[in-house]
Amino acid sequence: MQTYIPFLDKFLHLFFVKLCISYFLLYSLNNVNLKLNCVTFKKLKKVALYKKTMKKKLETLIIEIVNSLKKYGDES
């Protein structure tokens, strides 16, 4: 006999969506690291800015995941 827990279903969906987004951002950061050898000095500033914004987005997503974990933990 299985029971359906709606908040758990919603939480798991939210968690896996954010996990996939975080993985994609992390992959793109690594991709930028690999391409750094091919760029000129004029482009280095743009690449550094891109990496900085992607890193901030990744950090905010991780914070959101932790906060949602805390929120759903408090509700149960």
N, C-alpha and C positions, 0 to 999 in steps of 0.2 A: 504494500500500500504506500503510495507516494502522496505527499502533501505539497501543495503549491504555495510558495512564499513570495508574494508579489514584490516586496521591497528587495529581496535577495535577487530576483530576476532583474529588476531595474538596476541594482547596484552592479551586478556582473556585466550587464550590457555596457553601462557607463565605464566601468573599469577596463574592459577589453577594448573599447573604442579609444579611450585615452592611451592605453598601452600601445596600440597600433600607431597612433599619431606620434607618440614619444619615440617609438622604434624608427619611424620614418625620419623624424628630425635628427636622431642620432646617426642614422645612415647618411643623411645629407651632410652632416658635419664631417664625417669620415671621408666622404667623397671630396669635400673641399680640401681636406688635408692632403689627399692624393694628388690633386690638381695644382697644389701650390708651386710645385717645381716648374710648371709650364707657363706661369703667368709673368708678366713684366712688372716692374716696380710701380708703374702707374696704376695697375690693377690691384696691387697688394692692399691698398687702403680700402677699396671696395670689398675685397674678400674678407678682410679683418672685420669690417662693419657687418657683413652678412653673417659671419661666424658668431659675432657678439650677439646679434639679434636672435639667431637660431638658438644659441645657448640660453638666452633669457627666456625664450618661448618654452624650451624644454624644461627649464627650472620651474616656470609657472605651472606647466602641466603636471609636473611631479608634485608640486605643492597642492594643486587641486585634487590629485588622486589621494594624497594623504589626508586632506581635509574631508573628502567624501568618505574615506574609510572611517575617520573619526565620527562623522555625522551619522553614518549608518550603524556604527557600533553603539552610539548613544541611544539610537531609536529602538534597538532590539533589547 
